[in-house]
Amino acid sequence: MTQPAPARPPKPLFSNVSPAVPSPCISLCRLDEQKVCLGCFRHVEDIREWRSADDQRRRVIVAQAEQRKAGA
């Protein structure tokens, strides 16, 4: 009797926590009319993408959030 092939582990999502790029979330989660968080200044789509983004993309998201914050 043959054994079934071992199940492949699911493709890992990047962790929501990265020692290289910490989340800018400050737990003040409220969106303005443009769907930008008033706490971290990330756009709602950036917040959704954060979990699967690699560190390079996270740096871009953080930089864009900092630009939004400076313009606020």
Backbone bond lengths (Angstrom), bond angles and torsions (degrees), N, CA, C in turn:
res aa  C-N    CA-C-N  psi(-1)  N-CA   C-N-CA  omega(-1)  CA-C   N-CA-C  phi
1 M - - - 1.445 - - 1.529 109.09 -
2 T 1.321 116.84 131.90 1.460 120.21 -179.19 1.526 109.73 -92.75
3 Q 1.306 113.38 148.62 1.456 118.96 178.54 1.521 109.05 -91.50
4 P 1.316 117.24 145.16 1.465 119.11 177.38 1.526 110.24 -65.81
5 A 1.308 114.35 151.85 1.469 119.15 177.80 1.522 108.86 -62.21
6 P 1.323 116.13 142.83 1.466 117.56 179.92 1.533 110.60 -63.89
7 A 1.295 114.94 143.45 1.469 119.86 179.72 1.517 109.50 -67.41
8 R 1.321 114.42 136.83 1.469 118.77 176.51 1.522 108.81 -75.97
9 P 1.321 116.41 140.06 1.462 116.85 176.08 1.527 109.60 -68.45
10 P 1.308 117.40 151.12 1.467 118.95 179.57 1.519 110.45 -62.78
11 K 1.323 115.10 152.16 1.459 118.71 176.30 1.521 107.77 -60.61
12 P 1.310 116.72 129.82 1.470 117.26 -176.61 1.517 111.49 -73.44
13 L 1.309 115.14 138.04 1.455 119.85 168.84 1.518 105.82 -82.59
14 F 1.278 116.52 151.38 1.441 118.54 175.09 1.522 106.72 -64.66
15 S 1.286 115.19 146.03 1.449 119.70 -178.51 1.517 110.35 -65.79
16 N 1.312 115.05 149.37 1.453 119.84 175.17 1.526 110.27 -69.50
17 V 1.327 117.04 -18.79 1.459 122.61 180.00 1.516 107.86 -110.86
18 S 1.315 116.03 125.46 1.456 120.88 179.11 1.516 108.79 -128.17
19 P 1.326 117.58 127.21 1.458 118.32 177.04 1.535 111.62 -66.59
20 A 1.322 117.46 -24.55 1.463 121.24 -178.57 1.525 111.96 -80.07
21 V 1.330 117.22 -37.98 1.470 121.08 -177.09 1.530 108.28 -134.43
22 P 1.319 116.75 93.79 1.466 118.56 179.96 1.524 111.10 -69.25
23 S 1.304 115.13 150.90 1.460 120.76 179.03 1.526 109.59 -65.90
24 P 1.328 117.48 138.38 1.469 120.28 177.04 1.530 112.91 -80.20
25 C 1.314 117.26 -0.55 1.468 121.32 -178.02 1.530 110.32 -60.05
26 I 1.338 115.27 132.29 1.465 120.53 175.82 1.529 110.60 -117.47
27 S 1.314 116.40 17.74 1.465 123.72 178.52 1.526 113.04 60.54
28 L 1.325 116.05 34.86 1.461 122.50 172.50 1.524 105.16 -121.75
29 C 1.310 115.90 74.04 1.464 122.31 -167.67 1.527 111.23 -93.74
30 R 1.328 115.38 94.24 1.466 122.21 175.68 1.516 107.84 -141.33
31 L 1.320 115.73 132.36 1.460 120.75 -178.28 1.520 110.82 -96.53
32 D 1.336 115.25 141.41 1.456 119.74 174.12 1.523 109.24 -87.99
33 E 1.322 117.23 -169.53 1.461 121.85 -176.77 1.532 112.89 -65.75
34 Q 1.332 116.70 -25.74 1.470 121.19 179.22 1.530 111.92 -91.15
35 K 1.334 116.98 8.60 1.462 123.46 -179.45 1.523 111.76 65.61
36 V 1.339 115.79 37.54 1.459 122.50 175.45 1.525 107.13 -108.85
37 C 1.324 116.18 133.62 1.458 121.12 -179.51 1.527 109.89 -69.60
38 L 1.316 116.81 132.50 1.456 121.95 -179.81 1.532 112.21 -77.00
39 G 1.319 116.91 -10.45 1.464 120.68 178.53 1.517 112.58 -91.40
40 C 1.328 116.57 -51.93 1.475 120.64 -174.86 1.523 113.66 -108.78
41 F 1.333 117.39 -9.42 1.464 124.12 178.78 1.529 113.68 66.02
42 R 1.329 116.19 21.27 1.463 118.98 171.51 1.519 108.85 -88.48
43 H 1.329 116.20 147.14 1.460 121.26 173.68 1.525 107.07 -72.87
44 V 1.311 116.76 152.48 1.465 121.11 -177.67 1.534 111.14 -55.97
45 E 1.331 118.15 -36.13 1.468 120.13 179.11 1.530 111.04 -67.83
46 D 1.330 117.08 -34.78 1.469 120.37 176.53 1.523 110.49 -67.07
47 I 1.324 116.24 -38.06 1.463 120.09 177.99 1.520 109.81 -63.68
48 R 1.315 117.23 -42.93 1.474 120.99 178.80 1.526 111.08 -64.23
49 E 1.320 115.95 -37.98 1.467 120.81 -176.78 1.528 112.66 -75.65
50 W 1.320 117.83 -22.92 1.466 122.33 -171.39 1.522 112.77 -50.39
51 R 1.294 117.84 -45.26 1.470 121.48 -174.71 1.530 112.59 -60.00
52 S 1.317 117.54 -36.58 1.464 119.98 -177.41 1.531 113.22 -100.15
53 A 1.336 117.30 -1.66 1.465 120.21 -177.48 1.525 111.12 -77.28
54 D 1.336 115.46 143.48 1.465 118.87 174.02 1.530 108.59 -80.58
55 D 1.323 116.85 174.02 1.464 120.43 -175.10 1.529 112.65 -61.02
56 Q 1.308 117.67 -36.87 1.463 120.26 179.51 1.530 110.50 -62.55
57 R 1.324 116.64 -45.80 1.468 120.52 179.17 1.527 110.39 -65.83
58 R 1.332 116.92 -38.56 1.459 120.07 178.70 1.527 111.18 -61.91
59 R 1.327 116.55 -37.87 1.468 119.44 177.31 1.532 110.87 -62.23
60 V 1.322 116.61 -39.17 1.471 120.81 177.76 1.525 109.76 -64.63
61 I 1.323 116.98 -44.72 1.466 121.07 179.70 1.523 110.51 -60.53
62 V 1.329 117.22 -44.54 1.459 121.24 179.87 1.524 110.51 -64.14
63 A 1.326 117.52 -42.04 1.472 120.86 179.50 1.529 110.71 -62.48
64 Q 1.326 117.14 -42.19 1.464 120.58 178.65 1.530 110.19 -65.16
65 A 1.323 117.03 -39.22 1.464 120.72 178.41 1.530 110.52 -64.45
66 E 1.322 116.64 -39.94 1.467 120.10 178.90 1.536 110.58 -65.01
67 Q 1.333 116.95 -37.02 1.463 119.98 176.84 1.530 110.78 -64.92
68 R 1.338 116.52 -41.01 1.461 120.09 177.89 1.531 110.52 -63.23
69 K 1.335 115.57 -41.93 1.461 120.44 -178.92 1.526 110.46 -64.05
70 A 1.320 117.23 -42.10 1.466 121.48 179.92 1.525 111.13 -64.63
71 G 1.333 117.03 -31.85 1.456 121.37 -179.58 1.519 113.41 -84.72
72 A 1.325 116.56 -6.70 1.478 120.08 -177.28 1.517 111.68 -78.79
